[in-house]
Amino acid sequence: MIQPASRTKLIELSLIRKMFEVTNPDAINLGIGEPDFDVPQNIKDAMKKSIDENITHYSPNKGYIELREEIVKKFKKDNGINTDPENVIVTVGASEALYISAQAFMEPGDEILLPDPSFLLYKSVINLAGGSIVPVDCKMENEFKLKAEDVLEKITPKTKAIFLNSPSNPTGAVMEKEDIKAIADLSMDHNFLIISDEIYEKIIYDKKHYSPAKYSDNVITINGFSKTYAMTGLRIGYMTANDEHTEELFKVHQNSIACSNSTAQLGAYEALTGPQDDVKKMVGEFQRRRDLIVSRLNGMGYETVNAEGAFYVFPKIEDENFVQKAAEAGVITVPGSAFGENGKNHIRMSYANSYENIEKAMDILEERVVNG
Ligand code: PMP
């Protein structure tokens, strides 16, 4: 075997994916991080049509201008962010946007503030870029919401960036406006970057989403189509930042992936300009499932925050063998420790599965794991 680069040793293959491979295929999967819905029909039709019309060549590196114009309108309307098509890059999912943000701005010596617990990829992209991770606690007593005072405590002259993710994977927490605004102010006062991953923006219940880029110039805003439009496999996302920051991001994007998939871009254009009924329906259904899973878990005696967004709950479950026992009984879950120190004694359960399957899974847990 040829010696791999030392940076590769700093990352690992996803434990979550590995677990899906080894467990019983008939098990109910509450481990998964993608909507169980299909791509809305109007989006499928737009993609099929684009292939027939041979819109299958390279697009401009930043993405088709028509799509970027729609993204600009979306940022203005939904997020109060004023940007322009030159400062929008269409990416291969939000994943690429996270990767190029780290590659463009992080290097050894930089301290990167990372909410704990948080989405696995953040740690990986920081490690691949050589940055040092400084965890910031998201405490259960605060319903896992990141608080500005906890961020302030961790800032040093070496602080280069912070990741924000509201609504959050893995906890479903939605940050409060005053914390978003206060952290945005800190990013200006202490000159660091906010990488705001807003991919779950639309999957939110009785709560409003706020974007830090409304309050600070030092923000890279990342979003995508995977969750809102169930387009996970089409690999399409987008990002915006100010002029100077966009130029650096664009260098990495252009020199690595060139441009994102043309068919998916046409689908994304339809997603933004077409009817939004399917999104509304999907969010309504997620809320019904959230209510079910939270009440069932509480009924079993597991303390569970009534998550306000995304499609995850993060109950406190101190049984070290819970994930194993649940998997053997036929329910796949993910240990919270996979998402950081503060995830210990918690389990991530996704409710991106049918209402009936969630009911069945809760029955199995109650009968065979809790009382078994
Ligand atoms: N950010 C978060 C918080 C996620 O949960 C995910 C997907 N699990 C992503 C980004 C990646 O999304 P995409 O499919 O757009 O690459």
Residues whose N, C-alpha, C, O or C-beta is under 5 A from the ligand:
A	BS01	PMP	G33 V92 G93 A94 S95 F119 N169 D197 I199 G224 S226 T232 I236 G237
